[in-house]
Amino acid sequence: MTPRVGPRLRDLTSADAGRILDITRATGVFREEELAIADEVFHDAVAPTGPSGGSADPSRGPHEGRPYYALGAEVDGELVGWICWGKTPCTEGTWDLYWLAVDPAAYRGGIASALVTEMERRLAGVARLISVDTSGRPDYGPTRAFYLSRGYRDVARVPDFYAPGDDQVIFTKVL
């Protein structure tokens, strides 16, 4: 039996834009307007901000004023997941996990866990709290269970936030 190898994590670049949109769309849970926002946030995360450009690691020194950070996961050379996070404006040490999407063909492969673990590692010593907003729709049940399994707490629910019958569910984790 061959030992299982986890995904290779890497910073994303603008060249990944099409695949990021494909992955996000393939989840089947996001509306077209949400996909447009994911694309916009992704491009903001990978826009060059200085001599090094790319998606800076907030744990590696001074923050570059970047609004978002993005990280991808590859398996066998194929990008199969991504995560995007950023500092929450007007807070002290609170960061938002804005996007997490994994290609359905790679579900149950530890991709989402690897991405969240690396985001948390990069935020150690920088963030005191991570907040995640997600949907209360039934098709988001596995998403909510995932966050609970990763130590996030379900702290609030805003009824009918996204649409009638689609609550906003807020999870947080203290680092």
HUSULTA-V645157 format. One record per backbone hydrogen bond with DSSP energy under -0.5 kcal/mol. NH is the residue of the N-H (numbers start at 1). CO is the residue of the C=O. If there is no record, write none. Layout:
BEGIN
NH,CO / NH,CO
END
This chain:
BEGIN
8,74 / 9,7 / 10,72 / 12,70 / 16,13 / 17,14 / 20,16 / 21,17 / 22,18 / 23,19 / 24,20 / 25,21 / 26,22 / 27,23 / 27,24 / 28,25 / 34,31 / 35,31 / 36,32 / 37,33 / 38,34 / 39,35 / 40,36 / 41,37 / 42,38 / 43,39 / 44,40 / 45,41 / 46,42 / 47,43 / 54,46 / 56,54 / 58,56 / 60,57 / 69,85 / 71,83 / 72,10 / 73,81 / 74,8 / 75,78 / 78,75 / 80,73 / 81,73 / 82,101 / 83,71 / 84,99 / 85,69 / 86,96 / 88,94 / 89,87 / 91,88 / 93,91 / 95,129 / 96,86 / 97,131 / 98,84 / 98,96 / 99,84 / 101,82 / 103,80 / 106,103 / 107,104 / 109,106 / 114,110 / 115,111 / 116,112 / 117,113 / 118,114 / 119,115 / 120,116 / 121,117 / 122,118 / 123,119 / 124,120 / 124,121 / 126,123 / 127,123 / 128,93 / 129,93 / 130,173 / 131,95 / 132,171 / 133,97 / 134,169 / 136,167 / 140,137 / 141,138 / 144,140 / 145,141 / 146,142 / 147,143 / 148,144 / 149,145 / 150,146 / 150,147 / 151,148 / 152,147 / 153,172 / 155,153 / 155,170 / 156,170 / 158,168 / 159,157 / 161,158 / 162,166 / 163,166 / 166,163 / 167,165 / 168,158 / 169,134 / 169,167 / 170,156 / 171,132 / 171,169 / 172,153 / 173,130 / 175,128
END
